[in-house]
């Protein structure tokens, strides 16, 4: 089965943007934006907390990187699923679980049911 990509999300690439130099958390991730190459990309999400000084910087940076990688990760999962389904043979140990997991991850990203992704 070829995976049909119908993008409803803002297309990538996405990039982590940081607070401006005049802000209290200068240099910290502030949002993830669609990278339009000109610095005017669409905001995907913002990092916000009422107490600005109670952030776990490492967690905020890790979350920002993971969110920014989402379009690339979805595309990689779709490509991997296509390849595995093309070459998959029932006797190949372990691939059924991987295919199931890829279908579930793709369905979660698309907001669909894995049963419809067969």
C-alpha positions as CSV (number, residue, x, y, z in Angstrom):
1,X,0.0,0.0,0.0
2,X,1.4,3.4,-0.9
3,X,1.0,5.9,1.8
4,X,-1.0,8.8,0.4
5,X,0.1,12.1,1.9
6,X,-2.6,14.7,2.3
7,X,-1.1,17.5,4.3
8,X,-3.6,19.4,6.4
9,X,-0.9,20.7,8.8
10,X,1.3,23.7,8.0
11,X,4.0,22.4,5.7
12,X,7.6,22.1,6.9
13,X,10.3,22.8,7.5
14,X,9.6,24.1,11.0
15,X,12.2,25.9,13.1
16,X,12.6,26.8,16.7
17,X,12.5,30.6,17.4
18,X,13.9,32.2,20.5
19,X,13.0,35.1,22.7
20,X,14.4,38.4,21.5
21,X,17.4,39.9,23.3
22,X,15.3,42.4,25.3
23,X,13.1,39.8,26.8
24,X,13.7,38.2,30.3
25,X,14.3,34.8,28.8
26,X,16.5,35.9,25.9
27,X,17.8,33.0,23.8
28,X,15.3,30.6,25.2
29,X,12.8,28.9,22.8
30,X,9.7,31.0,22.5
31,X,7.8,29.3,19.6
32,X,8.0,26.9,16.7
33,X,7.4,28.6,13.3
34,X,7.1,27.4,9.8
35,X,10.4,28.4,8.2
36,X,9.6,30.5,5.2
37,X,13.3,31.4,4.7
38,X,12.6,35.1,5.5
39,X,11.9,34.9,9.2
40,X,8.2,35.6,8.8
41,X,6.9,32.1,9.1
42,X,3.6,31.0,10.6
43,X,3.6,30.3,14.3
44,X,3.0,26.6,15.0
45,X,3.0,26.8,18.8
46,X,4.2,29.1,21.5
47,X,5.9,28.2,24.8
48,X,4.1,30.0,27.6
49,X,4.1,29.8,31.4
50,X,2.6,32.2,33.9
51,X,5.8,32.2,36.0
52,X,8.4,32.9,33.4
53,X,11.2,32.0,35.8
54,X,9.9,28.5,36.5
55,X,10.8,26.9,33.2
56,X,12.9,23.8,32.9
57,X,15.1,25.1,30.0
58,X,16.4,21.6,29.0
59,X,12.8,20.3,28.7
60,X,11.6,23.4,26.8
61,X,14.5,23.1,24.3
62,X,13.9,19.4,23.9
63,X,10.2,19.9,23.4
64,X,10.8,22.7,20.9
65,X,13.2,20.5,18.8
66,X,10.8,17.6,18.8
67,X,7.9,19.8,17.7
68,X,10.0,21.4,15.0
69,X,11.0,18.0,13.7
70,X,7.4,16.8,13.4
71,X,6.9,17.3,9.7
72,X,10.2,15.6,8.9
73,X,9.4,12.7,11.3
74,X,6.0,12.2,9.7
75,X,7.5,12.1,6.2
76,X,10.2,9.6,7.4
77,X,7.5,7.4,9.0
78,X,5.5,7.5,5.8
79,X,8.5,6.6,3.7
80,X,9.5,3.8,6.0
81,X,6.0,2.4,6.0
82,X,5.9,2.4,2.2
83,X,9.3,0.5,2.1
84,X,8.4,-2.0,4.7
85,X,5.0,-2.7,3.2
86,X,6.5,-3.1,-0.2
87,X,9.2,-5.6,1.0
88,X,7.3,-7.1,3.9
89,X,6.8,-10.8,4.0
90,X,5.0,-12.5,6.9
91,X,8.0,-14.6,7.8
92,X,10.1,-11.5,8.4
93,X,10.5,-11.5,12.2
94,X,9.6,-8.2,13.9
95,X,8.4,-6.2,10.9
96,X,4.7,-6.7,11.6
97,X,5.1,-4.9,14.9
98,X,7.1,-2.1,13.3
99,X,4.5,-1.7,10.5
100,X,1.7,-1.6,13.2
101,X,3.7,1.0,15.2
102,X,4.3,3.2,12.1
103,X,0.6,3.0,11.1
104,X,-0.4,4.1,14.6
105,X,2.1,7.0,14.7
106,X,1.1,8.2,11.3
107,X,-2.6,8.0,12.2
108,X,-2.0,9.9,15.4
109,X,-0.2,12.6,13.5
110,X,-3.0,12.8,10.9
111,X,-5.8,12.5,13.5
112,X,-7.2,9.4,11.9
113,X,-8.0,5.9,13.1
114,X,-5.3,3.2,12.5
115,X,-8.1,0.8,11.3
116,X,-8.6,3.2,8.3
117,X,-4.9,3.2,7.5
118,X,-4.7,-0.4,6.3
